[in-house]
Amino acid sequence: PPPPEFAYFSDEPGRGGPKNTDYCPVFGSTYSGASPYELACENEDAADFLNLYGEYYGKNSMCFESSTNEARCYQAQCIRSDRTLRVQIRDQWMTCKEDFQMLELTTNTGVLEGKIQCPRLSQVCPDLFCPVNCAGRGICDFTNMVNGTVRPKCNCFDASDTSPGCSESLVMDGKYLEDGSSLVTIVQEGIFEPLVAVFVDSPETWSPTTWGWASGLFAIFALMICCICSSFLPQKKTKYRGRRR
């Protein structure tokens, strides 16, 4: 159980996640009561006895999301020549050409079906891509060499920008702000929305437009009351004097 200072649940003081996350619960961290290392694809001892999906646990094994309700482990290698990820499923090497591509799984029995999802290639093979793909403010040079090794590098459109991902040449064109102090609130309301707010919202939340509608309605209501009241007031009879002939 976690130490008292990390007991986040008063009704279940023994509930928590792994130590390296300050005992915060993490999805899958308590699977079968195993530690994160025991579940790692690099751990050869984590292999399933039946291994229906032909998984591989050991060096260069990666964890893949799947449609089988469980993650699957397979050997995977980053390929520099075409900047792809190759995944070995049984005796076949399949290629992840793009992010979140789905690859078919084969099983021992041939009955079970499933697919694994390719990860984001720039995350699992970061050295094959430019940082943040140059953020749209430069061109990635995939032939750049560093100490005899190919290291993609951004050639920024702004020559003075020497940041790895061309982040220093961000143009403040209205979409980006330096900080939140210059935010401008723009409220768009329908013509009758403030009127409806008079009847359904609390006056504490009324906008100036709503107060205008409320004032107008009050004036109309007051005028109607005056008209109604005035109809009950006694009227003076007008006397007509007959003309003498």
N, C-alpha and C positions, 0 to 999 in steps of 0.2 A: 504493500500500500504506500501511497505517497506520504511524505512528511506532513506534519500538521500545517505548516505554512503554505503547502501546495494542495490542501484539501479543498477543492472547489465546490463539492457537493455536501452540504450539511447532513442530508438524509442518507448519503452513501459515502462516508469518509474514505473508504478503500477504493473508490472509483477514480481512475485516472489513466493517463497515457504513458508513453515512454519517458524516461528520465531526461533524454536530450531535448525534449520539447517542454521542459518544466512541468511534466506530468499532465499536460493538456491532452485531452482525448483526441486521437487522430484516427481517421477512418482506416480500418484494417490493422491498427497497431496491436490489437489484442486478439488477432485471429488465432484460434486454437491455443491461446495463452502463450504464443511465441513472441520473442523479441524481434525488433526490426532486422537484426543481423540474421536471425534464424530463418527469416522469410526472404532474405536477399537472394537474387538469382545467382550471384557469384558463389553462394554457399553450396558446395556439392552435397552436403548432408541433407539439404532441403528437398531433394528430389523425391517425387511421389513413386511408391512402389509399383503401382499399376502403369502409370505414365501413358494414359490412353492417347494423349495428344502429342506424344513424341517430344516432350520438352527437354531442354538442356540446362543443367545447372553447373556453373563453373566459370572459368575465365572468359571474358568478353560476352557473357550472357546478359541480356537486357530484358526488362519487364515490359510487357505489352498489354494494353487493354484489349479485352476480347468480348465476344458476344456469348461466351459460355458461362457468364455470371462469375467468373474468376479471372484474375490476371494470369498470363502465361509467360514462361521464360524460354527464350530462344537465343542461340548464338547470333550475334549481329556484328557487322563490320562496316565502317565508313569507307566508301570508295572515292578516292580523290579525283580520278580521271573524269568521272561524269557526275560527281557530287551527289551521290545517292547513298542509300543505306541498304545493304544486302542482309537478308535474314534467312537463316537456315531452318527450314521446316522439314524434318526427317532427312531425306537424302537430296533435297532440292534447295537451291539458293534462290529466294524470291527477292524482288527489288522494290524498295520504297522510293518511288520517283517524286512523290509530292507529299506534303503534310496531310496526315489523317487519311491516307489511302488505306483501303481495306484489302487484306490478303486472306485467301482461303486456307483453311486448316484441313489436314488429312489425319485420320485416326487409324489405330491398329485394326479396328473392326470394320472400318469403312461405313459404319452406321451413324456414328456421331458426327454432327456437322458444326461448323463454327468459323469465325473470322477473327483476325487480330487487326488492330488499328495501328497504322504507322504513326510514330511520334512526330513532333515538329522537328524537322531535320536540322535546323539551325541550333537547336538545343542539344541534341545528342551528338552532332558533328560540328561543333562551333568553328573549328579550324578550317572548315571547307567553305565558309561563307564570310562575307564582310560583316562587321558589327552592325546590327539593326538594318542590314542591307543598305547602308549609307543613308538611311532615312529619306530617300527620295531627293537628296541634295548633293548627290555625287554618283560616280560610276565605279563599280567594283572591279578592281584589277585582279583577276584570278591567277595571273602568272607571276605576281610579285614574289620575289625570293628574299628570305631572311636566313643568313648563315647556311645557305645551301638547301633550305627547306621552303616549299611553296607556302606562303602565308598571304591569303587574299587581303588587299588593302584598298581603302576608299580613296579615290581621287576626287576631292570635293570641287564643286563648281566654283566656290569661293576659294581662291588660292591662299588666302590668309588663314583659312580654317584648317588647323592641323590636328583636330580631334579625331579619334579613331572612327567614329560614326558620323562625322560631319555635323555634330550637334551644335557647334559654336556658330554656325551660319544660319541659325533658325531665324526666319523673317517674321517679325511681329506684324502680321497682316490683318489683325483683328481676331483671328481664330485663336492665337496664342497670346497670353499675357505674362508679364514678368512675375507678378504675384496677384493675390486676390484683392488687393486694395482698390483696384480700378474696375471692379465688376459693376456693371450697370444692369439694374433690374428693369425688365420690360414685361409688363402684364397686358395681355390681350384678352378682352372680355367681349362677349356677345352683347348686343344692344339691350337685350332684356335680362341678361344675367344679373346685373346689379338690382334690377327691379324685383326679381325672384328672391334675391338675398334679403330684401326688406322683410319678407314674410317667413323665411326659413332659417336665417342666420342670426347670431347674437349681435347686438349693436357694437360690441367690443371688436368685432371682426369686420365691420363695415368699411368699405373703401370710400373715398370722397365722392365718387359717382353714386354709390348707394345712398349716402347721406343726402345727395341732391335729389334723388328719387323720393326718399322719405320726406324731405321738406316739401316737395311738390305735392305728394299725396296728402300730407297734412293740410296744406293750404286748400286743396280741392275739397277735402273732407270738412274743413271749417267753413268753407263757402256754402257747401250743401246744407250744413246744420243751420247756418244763418238764413238760408232761403226757406228751409222747412219751418223754422221758428217764426219767420216773418209772415208766413201764411196763416198763422193762428192769431196774429195781432188784430184787434178790432179796427175796422176801417171807418173813417169819418164819412158820414153821409153828406153829400153835396146838396145844398138847397138851391132850388131854381125859383127865381121870382118871375111870376108871369107878367107879361107885358100888358100894360093897360092900353085899351083901345079907346 
